[in-house]
Amino acid sequence: MSANLAMMIHADRSQLLGDMSAMGKDIAPRPAAHEPGASQSHGFGQAMMDAVRDVDGQNRLASEKMTEVDSGQSDDLVGAMLMSQEANLSFSMLMQVRNKVVGAVDELIKMQL
């Protein structure tokens, strides 16, 4: 049972990582902010803060769900475990993005002008 669950989690993780890499290739260029009718865009810092908030929200929901199961208010153990695994994967993905960004910044700092 646990091996089957581990395989399912690994397959989902692989699919998510593949979808993420495909998303990067399919992003259309945004119109410039000074053009009329341009959409309101925010920077990379704001996008990272939004991602951190989303991951934190998922973690809080998973924690609440597990607390409900532990206290006997809910009997949805499978749902709580899935939510916990989702939060864990989201956090891992966020850490990988952070590591890539830190690595890129380090490379930029090392560049000679």
N, C-alpha and C positions, 0 to 999 in steps of 0.2 A: 504494500500500500504506500509506504513512504517513498520507495523507489519510483513508483508510478507518479506520485505527486512531485517528486524532485525532477523527473523527466518533463512533466507538464510545465513546471516553473521555468526550467531551462529553455524549453521550446518557446514559451511566452517571452522570456527575456531576449532570446535571439531574434524573435520577430520584432520586438520593440526596438532593438538596436538597429535592425535592418530598416525599419520604418524611419527612424531618426536620421540615418545616413541618406535615405532617399529624399527626406524632406529638405535637407540641405541643398540637394541638387535641383529641386523643383521650385525654389523660392524665386518669384518674379521680382524684378527690380521695382522699388517703390518710387512714386513720383516725388520730385523734390519738394521741400516744404514751402518754397516760395511760389510754386505754380498754383494757379487758381484751381480749386477743387481738389487739392491734395489732401490726403487723409492725415489725421493727426497721428504722428508716430512718436514713440519714445525710444530712448537710447538703450544700450546694452545693459547698463547698470540697473535701469528700471526693470528690464526683462528678467535679470537675475534675481532682483528683489521679489518680483512676482512669482518666480519659480520657487524661491525659498519659502514664501508664504503658502503656496499651494502644497508643497511637501510637508510643511509644518501642519497645515490643516488636515492633510491625510493622516499624519501621525497622530494627531489629537483624536480624530474620529475613530481610528483603529484602537487607540487606547481606551476611549469611552466604550466602544463595543466589547472589548475584552473585559472591562470592569463590569459591564452589565452581565456578561456570561459568568464571571467569577462570583458575582453577588446573587446569582440565581434569577435576575430580572428577565433574562433572555436565555433561550436554549439554542440559539443559532451559533454553535461553535464553529461550524464550517465557514459561515459568513465572516465571523470575527477573525478566523485564521487567514482567510483570503484577503481581507482588508489589511491585516497586519503584514502579509507578504507583499501586497501592493505598495504599502507605505515603505517597506524595506527596499523594494526595487527602485522606487522613486528617489529615495535618499541616496542609494548607490549610484543611480544615474546622475543625480545632481553633483555628487562628489567627483564623478568622472569628468563632467563638464568643467567643474572648478579646477581640477587638476590640469586639464587641457589648456584652460585659460591662463593659469599660473605658468605653465610651461611656455606658452606663447609669449607672455610678458617677459619671462626670463630671456627668451631668445631675442626679443626686441631690445632688451637692455644690453645684451652682449654684442649687438650689431655695432659695427664701427661706421661712423659717418664720414 
